Amino acid sequence: MSVYSLDDYGRMIADRVRMDAYALALKSVVKPDSVVLDIGAATGIHALLACKFGAKKVYAIEPNDAVDLAQEIAQANGFADRIEFIHDFSTDVTLPQQADIIVSDLRGVLPLFSEHIPTILDARQRHLAPGGLLIPQKDTLWAAVVETRVVYNEIIRPWDYPYGLNMNAAKQVMLNRWVHDDTETIRALNLLVKPQVWAILDYASIENPNVSNSPLVLEVTREGTAHGVLIWFDAQLADGVSFSNSPYTKKVAEVYGRGFFPFLEPVSVAQGDSITLQIQADLVDEEYEWQWHTRIVAQSKTTALKAEFKQSTTYD
Ligand SMILES: C[S@@+](CC[C@H](N)C(=O)[O-])C[C@H]1O[C@@H](n2cnc3c(N)ncnc32)[C@H](O)[C@@H]1O
């Protein structure tokens, strides 16, 4: 099932940081004899661009009814004879030939979203010609501990003793979910540590949709209150073509935003404190289950445990 509306597709196209990078990536790799596969074509933007840049043949696969509009749009642009639209999931399709280039954006806020990685694995194995190229090539996921009273309070405020009532059970559930920071409320000045790479998704070689790495050890760079972990990704679409969703970046691809994983309670930290973070994401029934375990240790004269949290989206 595809849940996207035309509004959603419009927002994706309007995100010029994302779209300019995709257009540049396609322009840099499409040749006159290229066969291109657009997975998740929606209203056809990548398929149309591939034609514009000279592709000989484009297959555009999309389960959403938006594909009917894409067909009309291809006609209006004089590309109907070169694009073959297929109203289906790429995993259920057998193509008459393999593609030299496969372009997709099946991410959500983060690239660990639904069947994104299994779909890429299937496409790489069945739809990509030997030596063919994938757009994107690689996504790098970053993690940092942040101070963000605003986003944290949005999560807990409804459950924080309304009318003097203890609604802690609901608050605990909410503190075991991550939220989409789509307004970019959390910026570089909110970071309490130097960000570290949590995972690299190299689509040419990735085999497993689950991600679990050895713990990250982050050193607190300034005094503050730690409210949770911010995760974002940088994308490399083709050689030399990338975009970043980092809080340090002025022009982010807004359509994604960032993921904020709250702590069970805010923790006062001082410069030099050590935060050990173990983050795991497992794909179960088309959805990711997340676990984030945190240990915060003071690095003053007396090393002391300040906090230890084990959180999971499976908590209910
Ligand atoms: C984030 S939208 C991207 C739309 C458009 N390509 C763009 O970049 O603006 C992802 C699209 O992929 C489609 N999709 C998800 N899984 C798919 C699959 N296995 N095969 C084809 N399309 C798929 C969804 O229906 C959705 O329209």
The ligand as an SDF file (V2000), in Angstrom:
LIG
                    3D

 27 29  0  0  0  0  0  0  0  0999 V2000
    9.4150    9.1400   -0.9820 C   0  0  0  0  0  0  0  0  0  0  0  0
    8.4430    8.7780   -2.3870 S   0  0  0  0  0  0  0  0  0  0  0  0
    9.4780    9.3620   -3.6910 C   0  0  0  0  0  0  0  0  0  0  0  0
    8.7150    9.8970   -4.8810 C   0  0  0  0  0  0  0  0  0  0  0  0
    9.5950   10.4410   -6.0220 C   0  0  0  0  0  0  0  0  0  0  0  0
   10.4370    9.4200   -6.6060 N   0  0  0  0  0  0  0  0  0  0  0  0
   10.4730   11.5610   -5.5280 C   0  0  0  0  0  0  0  0  0  0  0  0
   11.6440   11.3000   -5.2350 O   0  0  0  0  0  0  0  0  0  0  0  0
   10.0050   12.6980   -5.4410 O   0  0  0  0  0  0  0  0  0  0  0  0
    8.6480    7.0320   -2.4630 C   0  0  0  0  0  0  0  0  0  0  0  0
    7.7000    6.3410   -3.4230 C   0  0  0  0  0  0  0  0  0  0  0  0
    8.1140    4.9830   -3.5400 O   0  0  0  0  0  0  0  0  0  0  0  0
    6.9560    4.1630   -3.6930 C   0  0  0  0  0  0  0  0  0  0  0  0
    7.3940    2.7970   -3.3660 N   0  0  0  0  0  0  0  0  0  0  0  0
    7.6490    2.2540   -2.1500 C   0  0  0  0  0  0  0  0  0  0  0  0
    8.0860    0.9830   -2.3060 N   0  0  0  0  0  0  0  0  0  0  0  0
    8.1200    0.7290   -3.6320 C   0  0  0  0  0  0  0  0  0  0  0  0
    8.4820   -0.3900   -4.4290 C   0  0  0  0  0  0  0  0  0  0  0  0
    8.9260   -1.5260   -3.8720 N   0  0  0  0  0  0  0  0  0  0  0  0
    8.3810   -0.3000   -5.7590 N   0  0  0  0  0  0  0  0  0  0  0  0
    7.9580    0.8560   -6.3400 C   0  0  0  0  0  0  0  0  0  0  0  0
    7.6010    1.9340   -5.6520 N   0  0  0  0  0  0  0  0  0  0  0  0
    7.6720    1.8830   -4.3180 C   0  0  0  0  0  0  0  0  0  0  0  0
    5.9390    4.8180   -2.7600 C   0  0  0  0  0  0  0  0  0  0  0  0
    4.6350    4.4970   -3.1620 O   0  0  0  0  0  0  0  0  0  0  0  0
    6.2480    6.2880   -2.9760 C   0  0  0  0  0  0  0  0  0  0  0  0
    5.4640    6.8180   -4.0220 O   0  0  0  0  0  0  0  0  0  0  0  0
  1  2  1  0
  2  3  1  0
  2 10  1  0
  3  4  1  0
  4  5  1  0
  5  6  1  0
  5  7  1  0
  7  8  2  0
  7  9  1  0
 10 11  1  0
 11 12  1  0
 11 26  1  0
 12 13  1  0
 13 14  1  0
 13 24  1  0
 14 15  1  0
 14 23  1  0
 15 16  2  0
 16 17  1  0
 17 18  1  0
 17 23  2  0
 18 19  1  0
 18 20  2  0
 20 21  1  0
 21 22  2  0
 22 23  1  0
 24 25  1  0
 24 26  1  0
 26 27  1  0
M  CHG  2   2   1   9  -1
M  END
$$$$
